[in-house]
Amino acid sequence: MPEPRATKLWAGRLGGSTAGVVERYTSSVDVDQRLHAEDVTQSLAHARMLRRIGMIDEATLHAIEAGLHQIVREFDEGAFVFEHSDEDIHSAVERRLRELAGDAAGALQTGRSRNDQVATDLRMFGKRACSDLARAALALQDALLRRAAEQRDAVMPAYTHLQRAQPVTVAHHLLAYVEMLQRDIERLLDARRRCDVLPLGSGAVAGSTLPLDRELTARELGFGSVSRNSIDSVSDRDFAVEITSACALIMVHGSRLAEEIVLWMSREFGFALLPDTHATGSSLMPQKKNPDVAELARGRTARVIGDVTTLLTLIKGLPLSYNRDLQEDKRPLFDAVDTTAATLDVLADVVSVLGFDADAMRRAASDPELMATDAAELLVRQGVPFREAHEIVGALVRETLGDGRTLADLTLDEWREASPHFSPEVLELFDIDAAVARRRTAGGPAPDLVAQQIAAAQERLAGMSTELERLR
């Protein structure tokens, strides 16, 4: 009978040593070693379950627990030593456990495969990542809400097609990003629920003939349920795609905010300024002050979008169930999570210190053309169909531009020459504060409505913070 070899977890089937080039190409330990805490935690839970069902004795359990706790200490202290033969974090932990616990370590893999191990590790990581990202998104929401509360009465132009459109407040504009982030947080928590399903016990593909108590393991690890199909369980990476997709959308929202900061800081807009601590200069042009942080946030969005594409392409053609291709799932997932977390953190800091030039914004919002819709709606209130009112005011805009004037320069007689339905009220449309205050539809920018929106958003934020604390 051949001597058992301990160099590889699967070494019993193959003869001879693995070629060095193959070992290097197939190793993932440089990426997945960050899952060491999840791997040890699930190993402890698995060992305790094996003891409860009578598959190992108390002495074996104690030896496994002592070894795994020692491994945790080594990782915490930066003293864990990887060997070139370690294919992944699972084999590294098991190899070190054999060194510490001897023969007892061999019992740990009872009823377990690296297939369901890695799926479990990733879901544990995913649950934590979703919670952490949601907290980071809340912090950016909080920064935006604080600035919105400061800028409740500051007016600025809203834009469509990057052309001045209608007057709003800075607070109303910032609240748009609060809404985006709220959807982002909800998507993350939804993805977390999809992660909350335990694969462990599915084995390599078809479960086990042993009487494994998967529900016990799920409770031990804090999972809400166990997977219903062993084939799907070990091959499913939908949750990783969902998390990465949520990250990509967060980054897209962050990129839109970053783009506006870049525009606002330009001389052409002149709406905002970053302190020197949050800007950079030019290596050639001494006068430059550049919003590089915002530009990098915008640029790194492309990378996270690429991470989603990588994962979708990775799994699109895989026959069921597990294939080694899935080893490549971690790098894009980790990159998306890390990049998004860092971007949320830095944007929260940037928003907190961003200076607004309220006078420049007011001057831009005071452009009389921005009240053209108000003039058309004044006619509508007099019974003129909106399409006709639109044409009347549009013609006046064209005429005044041709004369080098604005709508605010028109006399009442000129307004009435365009339409007898214009009342003297038309001359009062161009007070910018009154123009914003008139916009009182639900969700509109009137300052008192914005105050209510801020209060409601702060209440949601507090409730979400409490929920996230519960998920720790």
ZIJOHU-V688968 format. One record per pair of residues at least 12 apart in sequence whose ideal C-beta (glycine too) atoms are under 10 Angstrom apart, sorted by the first residue. I is the first residue (numbers start at 1). GAP is how many residues later the second one is. Records with the same first field share a line. If there is no record, write none. Layout:
# ZIJOHU-V688968
I=GAP, GAP
This chain:
# ZIJOHU-V688968
2=13
4=102
5=12
6=79, 88, 89, 92, 93, 99, 100
7=76, 78, 84, 88
8=15, 77, 78, 79, 83, 87
9=78, 79, 81, 82, 85, 86, 100, 104, 105
10=77, 81, 104
17=68
18=67, 69
20=64
23=61, 62, 63, 64
24=60
26=61, 62, 298, 301
27=55, 57, 58, 59, 60, 61, 64, 300
28=58, 59, 60, 61, 62, 90, 296, 299, 300, 301, 302, 303
29=53, 54, 55, 56, 57, 58, 59, 60, 61, 62, 63
30=52, 58, 301
31=57, 58, 296, 297, 298, 299, 300, 302, 303, 304
32=55, 56, 57, 58, 60, 86, 89, 90, 93, 295, 297, 298, 299, 302
33=42, 47, 49, 53, 55, 56, 59, 60
34=55, 87, 91, 296, 300, 304
35=53, 54, 55, 58, 82, 83, 85, 86, 87, 89, 90, 295, 299
36=35, 36, 38, 39, 40, 44, 53, 54, 56, 57, 85
37=35, 38, 39, 52, 84, 87, 88, 91
38=51, 79, 80, 82, 83, 84, 85, 86, 87, 88, 89, 90, 183
39=29, 32, 49, 50, 51, 53, 54, 55, 78, 79, 81, 82, 85
40=27, 28, 29, 31, 32, 35, 49, 53, 57, 81
41=27, 31, 79, 80, 83, 179, 180, 181
42=48, 70, 74, 75, 78, 79, 81, 82, 156, 157, 158, 175, 178, 179
43=21, 22, 24, 25, 28, 47, 50, 51, 54, 62, 65, 66, 69, 74, 77, 157
44=17, 20, 21, 24, 25, 28, 64, 176, 177
45=75, 153, 155, 171, 172, 173, 174, 175, 176, 177, 178
46=18, 62, 63, 64, 65, 66, 70, 71, 74, 154, 155, 166, 171, 174, 175
47=13, 14, 15, 16, 17, 18, 20, 21, 57, 60, 61, 63, 65
48=13, 16, 17, 168, 169, 172
49=61, 62, 63, 151, 152, 163, 164, 165, 166, 167, 168, 169, 170, 171, 172
50=14, 57, 58, 60, 61, 62, 160, 162, 163, 167
51=13, 14, 56
52=161, 164, 165, 168
53=57, 58, 157, 158, 159, 160, 163
54=157
55=52, 55, 56, 155, 156, 157
56=48, 51, 52, 54
57=47, 50
59=45
60=41, 43, 44, 45, 46, 47, 48
61=43, 46, 47
62=39, 42
63=34, 37, 38, 39, 40, 41, 42, 44, 45
64=33, 36, 37, 40, 41, 42, 43, 44
65=36, 39
66=31, 34, 35, 38
67=26, 27, 29, 30, 31, 32, 33, 34, 35, 37, 38, 41
68=25, 28, 29, 32, 33, 37, 40
69=31
70=26, 27, 29, 30, 31
71=21, 22, 23, 25, 26, 28, 29, 30
72=21
74=22, 26
75=18, 21
80=12, 13, 16
81=15
82=13, 14
83=12, 13
87=27, 240
88=26, 29, 30, 33, 239, 242
89=25, 28, 29, 32, 241
90=19, 22, 23, 24, 27, 28, 31
91=23
93=12, 15, 24
94=12, 14, 15, 20, 23
110=98, 100, 102
111=89, 90, 92, 96, 97, 98, 99, 100, 101, 103
112=88, 89, 90, 91, 92, 96, 98, 100
113=87, 88, 89, 90, 91, 92, 95, 121, 209
114=90, 120, 208
115=84, 87, 88, 89, 90, 115, 118, 119, 120, 206, 207, 208, 211
116=82, 83, 84, 85, 86, 87, 88, 89, 91, 92, 111, 114, 117, 118, 206
117=82, 83, 117
118=81, 116, 204, 208, 209, 211, 212
119=78, 79, 80, 81, 83, 108, 114, 115, 116, 117, 118, 120, 121, 203, 207, 210
120=77, 78, 79, 80, 81, 82, 97, 101, 103, 107, 113, 114
121=78, 79, 209
122=73, 77, 114, 115, 117, 118, 121, 204, 207, 208, 211
123=69, 71, 72, 73, 74, 75, 76, 77, 98, 100, 104, 110, 113, 116, 117
124=71, 72, 74, 76, 97, 98, 99
125=70, 115, 118, 205, 208, 209, 212
126=65, 66, 68, 69, 70, 113, 114, 116, 117, 118, 207, 211
127=64, 65, 66, 67, 68, 69, 94, 95, 96, 97, 112, 116, 344
128=64, 67, 209, 343, 344
129=59, 62, 63, 66, 111, 114, 117, 118, 204, 205, 207, 208, 209, 211, 212
130=55, 57, 58, 59, 60, 61, 62, 63, 64, 65, 66, 109, 112, 113, 116, 117, 207, 338, 341
131=57, 58, 61, 336, 337, 338, 339, 340, 341
132=56, 205, 208, 209, 212, 336, 340
133=51, 52, 54, 55, 56, 58, 59, 110, 113, 114, 117, 203, 204, 207, 208, 211
134=47, 50, 51, 52, 53, 54, 55, 57, 58, 112, 116, 210, 330, 331, 333, 334, 337
135=50, 53, 206, 209, 329, 330, 333, 334, 336, 337
136=45, 49, 52, 114, 204, 205, 206, 207, 208, 209, 211, 212
137=43, 44, 45, 46, 47, 48, 50, 51, 109, 113, 116, 117, 203, 204, 207, 210, 211, 327
138=43, 44, 47, 206, 210, 322, 323, 324, 326, 327, 330
139=42, 205, 206, 208, 209, 210, 212, 213, 322, 326
140=37, 38, 41, 44, 110, 113, 114, 117, 203, 204, 205, 206, 207, 208, 209, 210, 211, 212
141=34, 36, 37, 38, 39, 40, 41, 43, 44, 203, 207, 210, 316, 317, 319, 320, 323
142=36, 39, 206, 209, 210, 315, 316, 319, 320, 323
143=31, 34, 35, 204, 205, 206, 207, 208, 209, 210, 211
144=27, 29, 30, 31, 32, 33, 34, 36, 37, 113, 203, 204, 207, 208, 310, 313
145=26, 29, 30, 32, 33, 206, 308, 309, 310, 312, 313, 315, 316
146=28, 205, 206, 308, 312
147=23, 24, 27, 204, 205, 206, 207, 209
148=21, 22, 23, 24, 25, 26, 27, 29, 30, 302, 303, 305, 306, 309, 310
149=22, 25, 301, 302, 305, 306, 308, 309
150=20, 21, 24, 206
151=18, 19, 20, 21, 22, 23, 205, 207, 210, 299
152=17, 18, 19, 20, 295, 296, 298, 299, 301, 302
153=16, 17, 18, 205, 280, 283, 294, 297, 298
154=14, 15, 16, 17, 18, 19, 202, 203, 204, 205, 207, 208, 211, 293
155=12, 13, 14, 15, 16, 17, 203, 206, 207, 208, 209, 210, 211, 215, 277, 278, 280, 281, 290, 292
156=12, 13, 14, 15, 16, 17, 108, 115, 200, 201, 202, 204, 205, 206, 207, 208, 209, 280, 289
157=16, 114, 204, 205, 206, 207, 208, 209, 210, 212, 213, 275
158=14, 15, 18, 207, 212, 287
159=14, 101, 104, 205
162=101
163=206
164=200, 201, 203, 205, 206
165=204, 205, 207, 208
166=199, 203, 204, 205, 206, 207, 208, 269, 270, 273, 279
167=194, 195, 197, 198, 199, 200, 203, 204, 207, 265, 266, 267, 268, 269, 271, 272, 278
168=197, 202, 267, 268, 271, 276, 277, 278, 282
169=192, 196, 264, 267, 268, 270, 276, 277, 278, 280, 281
170=101, 102, 186, 188, 191, 195, 275, 280
171=274, 276, 279, 280, 282, 283
172=264, 267, 271, 272, 273, 274, 275, 277, 278, 281, 282
173=87, 188, 272
174=83, 177, 180, 182, 276, 280
175=268, 270, 275, 278, 279, 281, 282
176=77, 80, 81
177=76, 77, 79, 80, 83, 170, 174
178=275, 276, 279, 280, 282, 283
179=74, 264, 274, 278
180=69, 70, 72, 73, 74, 76, 77
181=69, 72, 73, 76, 163, 276, 280
182=275, 278, 279, 282
183=63, 66, 67, 70
184=62, 63, 65, 66, 67, 68, 69, 70, 156, 160
185=61, 65, 275, 276, 279, 282, 283
186=60, 278
187=55, 56, 58, 59, 60, 62, 63
188=54, 55, 58, 59, 61, 62, 152, 280
189=57, 275, 278, 279, 282
190=52, 56
191=47, 48, 49, 50, 51, 52, 53, 54, 55, 56
192=47, 50, 51, 54, 279
193=31, 46, 49
194=42, 44, 45, 46, 47, 48, 49
195=28, 29, 43, 44, 45, 47, 48
196=22, 26, 27, 28, 29, 43, 275
197=21, 26, 27, 28, 29, 30, 31, 36, 39, 42
198=16, 17, 19, 20, 21, 22, 23, 24, 25, 26, 27, 28, 29, 35
199=15, 24, 27, 28, 31, 33, 34, 35, 36, 37
200=12, 14, 17, 18, 20, 21, 23, 26, 27, 33
201=12, 13, 14, 15, 16, 17, 25, 26, 29, 32
202=12, 24, 25, 27, 28, 29, 30, 31, 32, 33, 34, 119, 120
203=27, 30, 31
204=26, 30, 117, 118
205=25, 26, 28, 29, 30, 115, 116, 117
206=24, 25, 28, 115
207=22, 23, 24, 26
208=22
213=13
214=12, 13
222=249
229=91, 92
230=91
231=89, 90, 91
232=88, 89
233=88, 89
234=86, 87, 88, 92
235=80, 83, 84, 85, 86, 87, 88, 91
236=79, 84, 85, 90
237=74, 75, 77, 78, 81, 89, 92, 96
238=73, 77
239=94
240=67, 68, 71, 74, 75, 86, 89, 90, 92, 93, 94, 96, 97
241=66, 67, 70, 71, 73, 74, 88, 91, 92
242=66, 69
243=64, 65, 68, 90, 93, 94, 97
244=60, 61, 62, 63, 64, 65, 66, 67, 68, 85, 88, 89, 90, 91, 92, 93, 96
245=59, 60, 62, 63, 66, 67, 91
246=62, 90, 91, 94
247=54, 57, 58, 60, 61, 85, 86, 88, 89, 90, 91, 92, 93, 94, 96, 97
248=53, 54, 55, 56, 57, 58, 59, 60, 61, 88, 91, 92
249=52, 55, 56, 59, 91
250=51, 54, 86, 89, 90, 91, 93, 94
251=46, 47, 49, 50, 51, 52, 53, 54, 56, 85, 88, 89, 92, 93
252=46, 49, 52, 53
253=48, 91, 94
254=40, 43, 44, 46, 47, 50, 86, 89, 90, 92, 93
255=39, 40, 42, 43, 44, 45, 46, 47, 49, 50, 88, 92
256=42, 45
257=37, 40, 41, 90, 93, 94
258=33, 35, 36, 37, 38, 39, 40, 41, 42, 43, 85, 88, 89, 92
259=35, 36, 38, 39, 42
260=12, 34
261=13, 30, 32, 33, 34, 36, 37, 86, 89, 90, 93
262=28, 29, 30, 32, 33, 35, 36
263=28, 31
264=27, 30, 90, 92, 93, 96, 97
265=14, 24, 25, 26, 29, 89, 90
266=25
269=88, 91, 92, 95
270=87, 89, 90, 91, 93, 94
271=83, 84, 85, 86, 87, 89, 90, 93
272=19, 82, 83, 84, 85, 88, 89
273=16, 18, 80, 81, 82, 83, 84
274=15, 16, 17, 18, 19, 20, 76, 79, 80, 81
275=14, 75, 78, 79, 80
276=13
277=72, 76
278=13, 14, 15, 16, 68, 71, 72, 74, 75, 76
279=12, 13, 14, 15, 71
280=12, 13, 15
291=59, 63
293=50, 53, 54, 56, 57
294=52, 53, 56, 60
296=46, 47, 50
297=42, 45, 46, 47, 49, 50, 53
298=45
300=35, 39, 40, 42, 43
301=38, 39, 42
303=29, 32, 33, 36
304=28, 31, 32, 33, 34, 35, 36, 39
305=31
306=26, 29, 30
307=24, 25, 26, 27, 28, 29, 30, 32, 33
308=24, 25, 28
309=23
310=18, 19, 21, 22, 23, 25, 26
311=17, 18, 20, 21, 22, 25
312=20
313=15, 19
314=12, 13, 14, 15, 18
315=13, 14
362=70, 71
363=69
365=67, 68, 70, 71
366=42, 64, 65, 66, 67, 69
367=39, 40, 41, 63, 65
368=29, 32, 37, 38, 39, 40, 41, 42, 61, 62, 64, 67
369=28, 31, 32, 37, 38, 39
370=37, 60, 62, 65
371=22, 35, 36, 37, 55, 58, 59, 60, 61, 63, 64, 67
372=18, 21, 22, 24, 25, 35, 57
373=13, 16, 17, 20, 56, 62
374=19, 33, 51, 52, 54, 55, 56, 60, 61, 64, 65
375=14, 15, 17, 18, 21, 22, 32, 35, 40, 43, 44, 47, 50, 51, 54, 55
376=12, 13, 14, 15, 16, 17, 18, 20
377=12, 13, 16, 52, 61
378=15, 37, 41, 43, 44, 45, 47, 48, 50, 51
379=13, 14, 36, 39, 40, 42, 43, 44, 47
380=41
381=40, 42, 44
382=37, 38, 39, 40, 41, 43
383=38
384=35, 37, 38
388=31, 33
389=30, 32
392=23, 26, 27, 29, 30
393=14, 22, 25, 26, 29, 33
395=23, 24
396=14, 18, 19, 21, 22, 23, 26
399=15, 19
400=14
406=24
407=19, 22, 23
408=19, 21, 22, 23
409=21
410=12, 16, 17
411=16
412=12, 13, 14, 15
415=12
433=14
436=14
437=12
